[in-house]
Amino acid sequence: MNFDAHYDLIIIGAGSGNSIPDENFADKKIAIVEKGLFGGTCLNVGCIPTKMYVYAADLAFEASHSERLNISSEYKGADWQGLVDRVFTQRIDLIAAGGERYRRGDETPNIDVYDHHTRFVGPRTLSTGIGGEERTISGDQIVIATGSRPVIPEVVRDSGIPFHTNDDVMRLPEQPESLIILGGGFIAMEFAHVFASLGTKVTVINRSPLLRNLDSTLSDRFNSLARERFDARIGRTVASATGDSTSVTLTLDDGSEVTADALLVATGRRPNGDEMDLDLGGVKMRDDGRVQVDEFGRTTADGVWALGDVSSPYQLKHVANAEARTIQHNLLHPEDLRELPLENVPAAIFTHPQIATVGLTEEQARAAGHDVTVKVQAYSDVAYGWAMEERDGICKLVADRTTGKLLGAHYLGAQASTLIQQMITVLAYDIDLRDFARRQYWIHPALSELTENAILGLDFSE
């Protein structure tokens, strides 16, 4: 086989994988392969732009619900095109383009950028391209960091109706008056909050309870609240679909119909490894579609590594970044391999109410045989919760009664993604909760007293 170029390192994907080459790799010849936009899903169509929409939606929601605070305010609508321009034209697109210019520029002269789809044609050998030219390249080391893509149910795909995913729904030319969201995971619920808060009539269709992987106390409460906010068709599936550029109609398994201006499909994401002819490179996949890696991030092919959504059990940007740092170390120090950091992984869902979780659910803790003690603390029981009139929020802590160790922490309510950080630290450093609350000050009347009171409410044996 004729090679157009050989590299010390090839990185496939310019999301978290793009962070690997730093000054320690300056003496290595590197190729970065990215057929889309630099920055990956998080920057371009995921975490960052969605939270910019969420923050706007939060303000709109508060303006529409200020009467609980004896304030008269009104949400009059969104400048949708201005929102799109601010998020993408003024921020996201500039950052993505700047990241690519940096890798193509004089600052990193040891790096070549390829912009075609890439697939394996042999061990550590890839078919790709640059500009209009096809190329075959090889590498001593290859890192697969190609992420994931939206899953589209057959009933939607085969119907030929127009639909949107997180890839394009934030760039719609106009805000839809009505929107069907198919799915019940974190992507679906964040967009349900965004569009409903901005004034779109939202219908959510999901075959199982929304956010069903949460601790049941949070999941039950969220589903109850969701039914108040949205037209929630929970436990339903789509039997058929029709539509055109002006409207979409879904017929559900119970014979009912739902019609809206647009359809957003958010039924999960699939790792992109199946698009790369991995078998030709000796790279095996797991039954669930992820690239198979060991505890160090090595695939089944010598010299080939994988990280992020394409291989990780967690489709989370902070996990992908942590895995990238680990593989960066392992590439530089093959004699001192570090394991991928996959313990105590936290997650947050920026819907309304906001949700954050880390560690075991109560059900998981009991199934694991722990002597479980649980405390559910209401926001409304602490002073700042009174100030906020936060009537729905809760903190649920799950701990081991005998050892005093935290097993899991689960927040539903305002600032959940921030409040949970202290409990992430408790898990990471294996701190005993039995004296944790009283060995430090908790500012009064800050919202952190929610966590303090939850810890004090746990029933330990000593």
C-alpha positions, 0 to 999 in steps of 0.5 A: 500500500502506498502512503501519502504520509506517516505520522507519529500520532493521528487524532481522529476527531477535533473535540476533546481529542484536539486538546491532546497535542500540547508543547510536549508533542512539539517534536512529533509529527501529528495529523488531526482528522476532522470532517466537521467543525472543530470543537466537536459536539460540545462546542458546536451543537451540544453543551455550550450553545444549549446552555446559552439558550438555557440561560435565556430560557431561565430568565424568560421562565422567571419573568413569567412566574414572578408573581410568586415573589409579589413581582409583576413582570412579563415575558413578551417574547424572544428575538429568536434570530438575535438569539441565534446570531448572538450564540452562533455568529458572535460566539460559537462559530468564531471559536470553532473557526479559530480553533481550526485556524490555530491548528492549520497555522504557524503556531503548530507547524508539526500538525497537519489537518485533514477534513474528509471522512476517515476509515481504516484500511489496515492496521494503523492505516487510514483513508482520508483526504484534504481539500478535494484530494484523497489521502492514505495516511498511517501512524505509530499511534492513533487516537479515535475520538469521533464522538456520537450522533443522534439516533433516529427511530425507524418510524421517523426515518422511513416516513421521510418527514422533516425533523430536527436534532440537536445538530440543527434545532438551535439554528432554525430560521424562526422559533416554532409556535409548536414543537413535538419532542420525541424522547425523554432523556436529558437532551429532550428535557433541556430543549423542552425547557428552552422552547416552552420557556420562550413561548413555544407550545411543547408536546413531549412523547416518550415510551417510558418515564422521563429521565428514568435513570435518575433516582426514583425520588427525583424521577417521580417528582420531575415527571409530575412537574413535567406534566404540568408544563408540557403536553406529556404523552408518557408511555406512548410510542409513535405508530406512524408519521406524516408531514411537510415543511409546514407541519408534522403529525404523529399518530401514537400507539393509542390512536391519538394524533399530535400535530406541530410546526416542527419535530425534534428527535432526541431519542439518544445518541449512537457512538460513531465507531460503526462508520469507520471500518474499524475491523480493518484496523483490528479494532473491536466494538462492544455489543452496545456500539462503543469501541472496546477499550481497556482500563488505560484507553487502549483498543484491541489494536496495538497503538490505537486508543479511544476516548469520549463518546465513541468508547466511554460509558459516559456521554459527557464532555467532562468525562471526555476531557478527563479521558483525553488528559489520561491518554495524553499522559499514556502516550507520553509515558508508556512505562507509567500508564494511568487508568481512565478516571471513571469513578464518581462521575457527576452529571447535570441536566439543565432543564427546569428544575435543574438536576444534578447527580453523582454516585449511587441512587438509593435503589442501587445502594440497597441492591449493592448491600449497603446499610443505607440511610437516606435524607430528603431535604426540601429547599423550602426548609432553608432560609434562602429557599424561602427567599426563592419560594422554591417549593419543588426543589429537594436534595437527596443524600444516600449514605452508609449508616455504618461507615458514615460514607456518602454513596450518592447525592441527588439535587433537583432545584435551583443551582443544582449543578453548583450545589452538588460540587461539594458532594462530588468532593466528599466522594472523591476524597472519601470523606466521613460525613459523620463530622463533616457538617460540624467541622466547617462553617456553612454561610447563613442564609446561603442555599448551601445550608440545604446540603448542611441540613441534609447531612445532619438529617442522615441517621448514622449508627455512631 
